[in-house]
Amino acid sequence: MSYVVMARKRRPKVFERVVGQDHITTTLQNAIRQDRVAQAYLFSGPRGTGKTTSARLLATALNCENGPTPEPCGTCASCLAIQQGKSMDVLEIDGASNRGIDEIRQLREEVGYAASKGKRKVYIIDEVHMLTTEAFNALLKTLEEPPPHVVFVFATTEVHKVPETILSRCQRYSFRRIPAETIVEELTRAAEDEAVEFEEAALYQIARKADGGMRDALSLLDQVIAFSDSGVSVVAVQDLLGIIPRDLYFELTQA
């Protein structure tokens, strides 16, 4: 069986497992609970902070066979299909490689059809800021009068590049950089689950290098584990990442 990278293996399957974005996950859960789900969302923020994961969780919550529910079961056919990227009712689109008007026109044709098995059709467009002006204009027509069974979730790291006409029709959520302490807590759980020895100081080095991104932190932890035969140590992290030890740094700067 092929190895599954840690960031994918530990991808949250429930809102409560999304790290460092409680202000967003709580709001989304309440919206589902109160039947106040918007038809268009825009998730913005640094890379690796949970935007696409939260979009998938929203899609899962809306289409769970027990739902819509703020706590999707994760085991029904609909939940599993979404987790595996096989759902006919949840379409993920990479805005960087599907940025033209033709792709958006095709999307506009598809949104008119009802969900095949689930309750809602959810379109997740990642890096939406990469769409062309013509594509945004075509998308705007759908956002002005969206079919009741459709939910759009746009994700972007560069919200300033998204036209105001699009922004004004979305509920906007800003994902924050995750504090180093919070990242270290998750890295600790990950290392313990992998039965890997670690030094807490090494995890803090990884967290600082990740710059607020949980995905990058898990990827770095994966690399250190593969790099070192003796666990996750400060020396291993420094060697892998090319970090100059603090005492040596001061020696060099004062020489």
C-alpha positions as CSV (number, residue, x, y, z in Angstrom):
1,M,0.0,0.0,0.0
2,S,1.4,3.4,-1.0
3,Y,2.3,5.9,1.7
4,V,-0.2,8.7,2.3
5,V,1.5,12.0,3.1
6,M,0.7,13.3,6.6
7,A,-1.2,16.5,5.4
8,R,-3.6,14.3,3.5
9,K,-3.8,11.6,6.1
10,R,-4.7,14.1,8.8
11,R,-7.1,16.2,6.7
12,P,-10.1,17.0,8.9
13,K,-13.3,15.1,8.4
14,V,-15.3,17.2,10.8
15,F,-15.3,20.9,11.5
16,E,-14.0,20.5,15.0
17,R,-10.7,19.2,13.6
18,V,-9.9,22.3,11.6
19,V,-7.0,23.9,13.3
20,G,-7.0,27.5,14.4
21,Q,-10.1,28.7,12.6
22,D,-12.8,28.4,15.2
23,H,-14.4,31.7,14.3
24,I,-15.2,30.3,10.8
25,T,-16.1,26.7,11.6
26,T,-18.5,27.8,14.4
27,T,-20.2,30.3,12.1
28,L,-20.6,27.7,9.3
29,Q,-22.0,25.1,11.7
30,N,-24.5,27.6,13.1
31,A,-25.6,28.6,9.6
32,I,-26.3,24.9,8.8
33,R,-28.1,24.4,12.1
34,Q,-30.2,27.5,11.5
35,D,-30.8,26.8,7.8
36,R,-29.1,30.0,6.9
37,V,-26.6,28.7,4.4
38,A,-25.6,31.3,1.8
39,Q,-25.4,30.5,-1.9
40,A,-21.9,31.9,-2.3
41,Y,-19.0,32.0,0.0
42,L,-15.5,33.5,-0.4
43,F,-12.7,32.0,1.8
44,S,-9.6,34.1,1.8
45,G,-6.3,33.8,3.6
46,P,-2.7,32.4,3.5
47,R,-2.0,29.0,2.0
48,G,-2.4,25.9,4.1
49,T,-4.8,27.5,6.6
50,G,-7.9,25.4,5.9
51,K,-9.8,27.1,3.1
52,T,-10.3,24.2,0.8
53,T,-10.7,21.8,3.6
54,S,-13.5,23.9,5.1
55,A,-15.1,24.1,1.7
56,R,-15.1,20.3,1.5
57,L,-16.5,20.0,5.0
58,L,-19.3,22.5,4.1
59,A,-20.1,20.4,1.0
60,T,-20.1,17.2,3.2
61,A,-22.3,18.7,5.8
62,L,-24.9,19.8,3.2
63,N,-25.0,16.4,1.5
64,C,-24.6,14.0,4.4
65,E,-27.4,11.4,4.3
66,N,-28.2,12.5,7.9
67,G,-28.3,16.2,7.0
68,P,-27.9,18.9,6.2
69,T,-26.1,18.7,9.5
70,P,-23.3,20.6,11.3
71,E,-21.8,17.2,12.2
72,P,-21.6,15.0,9.1
73,C,-21.3,11.3,9.9
74,G,-18.3,10.7,7.6
75,T,-19.4,7.2,6.9
76,C,-22.5,7.3,4.6
77,A,-22.1,6.9,0.8
78,S,-22.4,10.7,0.2
79,C,-19.8,11.6,2.8
80,L,-17.3,9.0,1.6
81,A,-17.8,10.0,-2.0
82,I,-17.0,13.6,-1.2
83,Q,-14.0,12.7,0.9
84,Q,-12.6,10.6,-2.0
85,G,-13.3,13.2,-4.6
86,K,-15.8,11.0,-6.4
87,S,-19.1,12.8,-5.7
88,M,-21.1,13.9,-8.7
89,D,-22.6,16.8,-6.7
90,V,-19.4,18.4,-5.5
91,L,-17.1,19.8,-8.1
92,E,-13.7,21.2,-7.3
93,I,-12.2,23.5,-10.0
94,D,-8.7,24.8,-10.1
95,G,-9.0,28.5,-11.0
96,A,-5.4,28.6,-12.3
97,S,-5.9,25.9,-15.0
98,N,-9.6,26.5,-15.7
99,R,-9.6,30.3,-15.8
100,G,-11.2,31.0,-19.2
101,I,-14.7,32.0,-20.2
102,D,-15.4,28.6,-21.9
103,E,-14.9,26.7,-18.6
104,I,-17.3,29.1,-16.8
105,R,-19.8,28.9,-19.5
106,Q,-19.8,25.1,-19.2
107,L,-20.2,25.5,-15.4
108,R,-23.2,27.8,-16.0
109,E,-24.8,25.1,-18.1
110,E,-24.3,22.5,-15.4
111,V,-25.7,24.5,-12.5
112,G,-29.2,24.3,-13.8
113,Y,-29.3,20.5,-13.3
114,A,-30.5,19.2,-9.9
115,A,-28.1,17.3,-7.6
116,S,-27.9,13.7,-8.7
117,K,-27.7,12.0,-5.3
118,G,-27.1,14.7,-2.7
119,K,-29.2,17.6,-1.6
120,R,-27.0,20.4,-2.9
121,K,-24.6,20.9,-5.8
122,V,-21.5,22.5,-4.4
123,Y,-18.9,24.2,-6.7
124,I,-15.5,24.8,-5.1
125,I,-13.3,27.1,-7.1
126,D,-9.8,27.2,-5.7
127,E,-7.5,30.2,-6.4
128,V,-10.5,32.0,-7.9
129,H,-8.5,35.2,-8.4
130,M,-6.8,33.5,-11.4
131,L,-10.0,33.7,-13.5
132,T,-10.0,36.1,-16.4
133,T,-12.1,39.2,-16.5
134,E,-14.4,37.6,-19.1
135,A,-14.8,34.5,-16.9
136,F,-15.6,36.7,-13.8
137,N,-18.3,38.5,-15.9
138,A,-19.8,35.2,-17.0
139,L,-19.7,33.9,-13.4
140,L,-21.4,37.1,-12.1
141,K,-24.5,36.3,-14.2
142,T,-25.0,33.1,-12.3
143,L,-24.2,34.6,-8.9
144,E,-26.9,37.3,-9.5
145,E,-29.6,34.6,-9.7
146,P,-28.2,31.3,-8.5
147,P,-30.4,28.2,-8.6
148,P,-31.7,27.3,-5.1
149,H,-29.9,23.9,-5.0
150,V,-26.4,25.4,-5.8
151,V,-23.7,26.6,-3.4
152,F,-20.5,28.2,-4.6
153,V,-17.4,28.3,-2.5
154,F,-14.5,30.4,-3.8
155,A,-11.1,30.2,-2.2
156,T,-8.2,32.6,-2.7
157,T,-4.9,33.7,-1.3
158,E,-5.1,37.0,-3.1
159,V,-8.6,38.4,-2.4
160,H,-7.5,41.9,-3.7
161,K,-7.6,40.4,-7.2
162,V,-11.2,39.3,-7.0
163,P,-13.6,41.9,-8.6
164,E,-15.8,43.8,-6.1
165,T,-18.9,42.7,-8.1
166,I,-18.1,39.1,-7.1
167,L,-17.1,40.0,-3.5
168,S,-20.3,41.8,-2.9
169,R,-22.3,38.7,-3.7
170,C,-20.5,36.4,-1.3
171,Q,-20.3,35.9,2.4
172,R,-16.6,36.5,3.1
173,Y,-14.5,34.6,5.6
174,S,-10.9,35.5,6.4
175,F,-8.7,32.6,7.4
176,R,-5.9,33.6,9.8
177,R,-2.3,32.5,10.1
178,I,-2.3,29.8,12.7
179,P,-0.3,30.6,15.9
180,A,2.9,28.6,16.4
181,E,1.7,27.3,19.7
182,T,-1.4,25.8,18.0
183,I,0.6,24.3,15.2
184,V,3.0,22.7,17.7
185,E,0.0,21.1,19.5
186,E,-1.1,19.5,16.2
187,L,2.4,18.5,15.3
188,T,2.7,16.8,18.8
189,R,-0.4,14.8,18.1
190,A,0.9,13.9,14.7
191,A,4.3,12.7,15.9
192,E,2.7,10.7,18.7
193,D,0.3,9.1,16.3
194,E,3.2,8.1,14.1
195,A,5.1,6.8,17.2
196,V,8.0,9.1,16.4
197,E,10.3,10.5,19.0
198,F,10.6,14.3,19.0
199,E,11.9,17.4,20.7
200,E,9.4,20.1,21.4
201,A,12.0,22.8,20.4
202,A,12.2,21.0,17.0
203,L,8.5,21.3,16.5
204,Y,8.6,25.0,17.3
205,Q,11.3,25.4,14.6
206,I,9.0,23.6,12.1
207,A,6.0,25.8,13.2
208,R,8.0,29.0,12.7
209,K,9.2,27.9,9.3
210,A,5.6,27.1,8.3
211,D,4.6,30.7,8.8
212,G,1.1,30.0,10.0
213,G,0.2,27.2,7.6
214,M,-0.8,23.9,9.0
215,R,-0.4,22.0,5.7
216,D,3.2,23.3,5.3
217,A,4.0,22.4,8.9
218,L,2.8,18.8,8.4
219,S,4.7,18.5,5.2
220,L,7.9,19.7,6.9
221,L,7.3,17.2,9.7
222,D,7.0,14.5,7.1
223,Q,10.3,15.5,5.5
224,V,12.2,15.6,8.9
225,I,10.9,12.1,9.8
226,A,12.1,10.8,6.4
227,F,15.4,12.7,6.7
228,S,16.4,11.6,10.2
229,D,16.8,8.1,11.7
230,S,16.8,9.4,15.2
231,G,13.4,11.2,15.4
232,V,12.5,14.8,15.1
233,S,15.4,16.7,16.8
234,V,16.5,20.3,16.7
235,V,19.7,19.2,14.8
236,A,17.7,17.3,12.2
237,V,15.4,20.2,11.5
238,Q,18.3,22.6,11.3
239,D,20.2,20.3,8.9
240,L,17.2,19.8,6.7
241,L,16.0,23.4,6.6
242,G,19.5,25.0,6.6
243,I,18.8,26.9,9.8
244,I,21.9,28.3,11.4
245,P,22.0,27.6,15.2
246,R,21.4,30.7,17.2
247,D,24.7,30.6,19.1
248,L,26.6,30.2,15.8
249,Y,24.6,33.0,14.3
250,F,25.7,35.4,17.1
251,E,29.3,34.2,16.8
252,L,29.3,35.0,13.1
253,T,27.6,38.4,13.4
254,Q,30.0,39.5,16.2
255,A,33.1,38.2,14.6
